[in-house]
Amino acid sequence: QLAVPVPLNDIPSSIAELLNEEERWEFNILELEAATHKRPLSYLGLKIFSAFGVCEFLNCTEATLRSWLQVIEANYHASNSYHNSTHAADVLHATAFFLRKDRVK
């Protein structure tokens, strides 16, 4: 059974503090993994996709985006030591970092 992730403005303060650093290359995905109980993709995805205006672009609600991220995360095998949702969140972070650079824009 999947628990519905909370809206971006209701994220616990400990997680919100970590997410405030997501625009930095030094962002620590493993700290986010621990704080979110191995659900970093849902939280980081929501923050990054909000910053990039994905809901507006796709004409969907934040709830739809949260549910989609949750389904993706739930289908990763947590027992896999590398290709898991933390790895996906790390790749998402790196991609967003580079997309914010003027040379890539």
Secondary structure, 3 states (H helix, E strand, C coil): CCCCCCCHHHCCHHHHHHHCCCCCCCCCHHHHHHHCCCCHHHHHHHHHHHHCCHHHHHCCCHHHHHHHHHHHHHCCCCCCCCCCHHHHHHHHHHHHHHHCCCCCC
